[in-house]
């Protein structure tokens, strides 16, 4: 059964996950830009792995954190 506390925890998790997602993507873009400034002709490992890193960040923050929030809310107020 779906609990109201679980839904509130899930919504809070979505918001926090979105904030973390934007923050981590900003850090990744900064690392790529820093690498380009140092050596514009060579691609760094972050730039090469960017699509995979974006998928992992999305999965962990936008999907994972709301699930944890729902479970935490549902366990606090059953």
Helices and strands as residue ranges (DSSP letters): H 4-38, H 45-48, H 50-58, I 59-64, H 65-76
